[in-house]
């Protein structure tokens, strides 16, 4: 987030910062800010480009996000959706159902929460996760026990767009509406003493837009009652482990030049906003010699070390940083690679 964007955010939320206890007045203020944010989103050429892309190449109701600008386009689209919800029921998409932190039963709270979500969404740092990375995350072994670090997130606000929508039956166990759903994106942000996550889980043929979320405190021992393998928090921690890994790239890319030029005519900052595209680095085939035992053993072969999550302790934080370690060769470079042979018995 730039200083100019921070000034814009402060201008939009000036009334909300002095929100009175009167829920009706809170509603009115949220609707006013919602109109401003919605107007901002609707004027961005990037949104129109992304909508055209979805209409021309959509698969199963959602296009594959294969380019960095697709992630930013989806981000602006969702911000526009929530800002539209903040404008009041008369501007809600047909059948819109705000399922955000369990506030759907109190209509007087929908608009203020929706506008805050829209603002967080709009100014979050966008990431596009390639299919190969997400597949590797889901197939990776369990996380080791560790204490969650305050430095878990590389950015205080992040929007994670997935290249491919994943049925929630194939992902870790998260809150799913009746009829199932798919995971397309996650919004992750820092809250000081905890980090919060919001994600969509909209059923394929639903007329409502389903969103769930929650928060998880720093300094917590993992796993525990809330955070266990196969949960939302396990999924987010795995994502962060890969982000911190030297075996994963998160290159910043600008929007394609033709689209960037059109965006620059309306908003120069938006035209130069980078998107982090997360991909796997090529696996290393350079073996490493075990330093702790090289003087005591004469190794007769090389061997593959399986991919795993490593918990590194930081005494200054009294917490761990978990890092994904990809498979790699270990042993003397002049020795043959040990091949595993499996005996199949009936």
N, C-alpha and C positions, 0 to 999 in steps of 0.2 A: 504494500500500500504506500503510495507516494504522499508527500506533504499536501499536495493539491487535493488528492482524494480524501485525505484526512479532514481537510477544511470543508470539503463538500459533505462529508459524513456528519460533521459537527453542525453544519447549517441545517441539514435535513432533520437531525435529531434534537435540535435545540429545544423544541417544545416537549419532546418526549423525556428529556432529562429532568424537566420540572413537572413531570406527570403528577397530577393531583390524585387523591384517593378516590375521587368520583369516577366510577367505571365508565359512565356515559361520556364524560369529558375526555377520558383516555381514548375511547372509541373514536371520537371526533378528531382528535389530534393524530391518531394513527392513520385514519382515512386520508387526512390532508398530506401526510408524509408519503403514504402509499401512492397517491396520485402523482407526486413529484418523481418518485422512483420509477413508477410505471411509465411515465412520460420519457424519462431518461433512457430506459431500456428500449422502448418502442422506436426511438429515433436512431438507434445504432444500426448502421448498415450490416454489421456482422450478424445481427439477429435475423434479418431478412435472408442473408446468404445461407445461414444455417437451416432456416425453415425450408428453403428451396432444396437444399441438399437432402433433408429428411424426406421430403415429398418425392424426390426423384430416385432415391436409393434406399428407402426404408425397408427393413426386413422385420417382419413380425411386429410392426408398429413402431420400430425404432431403428434408425440407421446405425451402422457400425461407425463408431468414432475412430477414424484411422489417422487423422491429422490433428496437430495441436490446436488449430483454430476450431475444430469441431468441439473440443472440450470447453473452450471459452464460449462458443455459441450455445451449447447446452446450459452452461452456467448462467448466461444472461437470460435464456428462456425460462429457467426455473425461478430466477429472481423476479422476472416479470410476472410469473404465475402467482408467486406469493404476494407481490405488491398489488396485484389485481385482487387477491383475496382480502388484503388490508383495506381496500376501497369500499368494502361492504357487500352484502349479499346480492345487490343488483348487478355487480360486476363479476360475480363468481362464475367460473366455467360451469357448465351444466353438470350437476351432481357432485360438485367439489366437496370433498370431505376432509377437512383439516385434522389429521390424526397426529398432532404434534405434542408430545409430552403429556398426553391425556387431557388436553384442554378442550376437546371437541364438545363437551357437555355444557360448557359455559360460553354462550355466544358473545358476551360482553368482553371476553378475553381473546377472541380469535383475531381481531384486527391488530391490537398491539403486538401480539406474538408473531403474527404473519409479517408485519413490517420489519421487525427485528431480524427475522429469518432472511427476508429479502435483502436487507443491508449486509448481513454477514455473507450471504451468498454472492452478492455483487462484487464485494471487495476482497474476497478470499483469493489466495494464490492458486491458480488452476494447475492441475496435474492430469495428464492422460496416461492411464496404465494400460500397457499393451497386453494382449491376450496371453502371450507366453509368460509374462511376469506373474499375472494373476493365477494362471494354471500352476506355476511353480510354487506360489504361496500356498495354494490350497493343497498341494501335494507334499509340502514340506513337513518334516517330523515335528513332534510337539515342542512347544517352547520350554526352555528350562525354567525351573523356579527362580524368581528374581524379584527385586523391589523396583517398582516403576519410577523412573527418573523424571525430574522436573524438566529435563531437557529432551523429553521424548519426541516432541514435535519439531521438525526443522523450520516451520513457519507457524506463527500464532493463529492464522486462519488459512485453511486449505480446502479446496474443492477437488475431490478425486473423481474423475470421470473414467468409467471402464470402457475399454474398446468394444466389449461384447457384453450384452445383458446376461446375467447368470440366474437361472432358476434357483430360488432359495432352498429348494430341496437338495441342491448340490453344493451349497455353501454352508458355513457354520450356522448353528441354530440361532436364529434371530426372530424377533416378533414378526409374524406373518398374518395378514388378514385371511378371513375365510375364503377358500378357493385358491390359495397359494399366491405367489407373486414372483417378481424378478428384481434383482439388484442391479441398478444402473449407475448409481453415484453415491458418494458419501461426502458429507460436510463435516470437517473436523476442526475444532478450535480450542484455544487455551482459555481457561477460566480462572487463572491464578493458582488456586489450590487443587484444581482438577482439570481434566480435558473433557470436552463434550463431543458427541457424535450424533449426526442426523443422517438418515438414509431413506431412500424410497423403497417401497416393496409393493408396487402397484400390480395387481393381477392383469394378465394380458388383455382381457376383454372387459375390464372394469370401467364404469362411468365415473368413478371417484379416484382421486389421487391420494394414495396412502403414503404417509410419512411417519416414521418412528424415530426415537432417539433417547438419549440418556447421558449421564456423566459418570466419570470414573476418577477417583482421587489419586493424586500423586503420592508417592511414598507407601503405596499399598503392596503387600506381598502377593505375588501371583504364583500359582493359582490360589483362589479363595472361593467363597460361596458364590459370588457374582461372576467372577472371571475364571472360567474353566475352559479346557479344550472343547471346541465346538460351540462357542458363544460369540456374540458380537465383539466383545472386548478382545477375545483371542484373535479374531480376524484383524482388528485394527492394530494390535500389537505386532502381528505378523507383517502387516503392511509397513509399519515403521521400522521393523528389523531389516526389511529389504531396502528401505530408503537409506539407512545408515550403512549399508553394505558396500564395500569397494567393488563387489562383483555386479553391481547394478548401476546403470547410468540414468541420470535425470536431467538430460540436456534441455536448456531453455531455447525455445523456438519462437520466432515472431510469426504473426499471421502472414499468409501468402501475399506477395507484393500487390497484385491487383485489388485484393480485398482491403489491404492496408491503406492503399491510396484512397479508396472510397471512404474508409473509416476516418482518415485524417481530415477530410473535408468537414466532418461533423465533430469529431473528438480526437485530438492529437494524442492524448494519453492512451485512449483505447486502442489506437492504431499501433502503438509501440509496446503494448502489454505482452510480455513473454508468457509462454505456456511450457511447463516442464513435462517432457515426454519421457516416461519411465520404461526402459528396456533393459534386457539382460546383456551383460558383456559376454564376449566369446569365452567359453570355458578355457582355462589355462591348461596346457599340457606340459609346462615346465615343472619337473619334479623338485621337491624341496628335501633337503637332508635333515633328519631329526637332530636338532642341535643338542638336545639334552642327553642323547645317548650315543652320539657319533664316536666318542672316544672309548666306549665300552663294548660296542657291537660292530661287527663287520657284516653289514646288510648284504644279502645275496640277491635281492630283487627290489623292484619298485612296486608300490601298491596304491590303489585309489582310496582316498578318504571320502566317505559319504558326505553329502551336504548336510549342514546342521546349523542351528541357531546357537550362538555363543553369548553368554551373559558376562560382560566385562564390568567389574566392580570399580566404582569411583568413590574413594573415601571422602572426598570433599563434599559430595552430594549425599553420601550414605545411601546410594542407590546403584542400580545396574543400568548399563546400556546394552541392549540386545542387538546383535549384528548377525546377519545371515552370512554364512560361509559356504560358498559353492563347492561342489566336488573338485578335488585336485589330486595330482600325483605326488607321492611322497617317496623318498628314498634316493639312492645314488643314481646319477644320470647314466652311468655306464652299465647298469644292471637291467636284466629283462623285467618286463611288467608281469606281476603275479596274476594269473588268470584263475578265477574261481570255477570249480567244477562241481556240478550238482548231480547227485545220484538219485534217480527216480525209481522208487520201489513200489510195487503193487501189494 
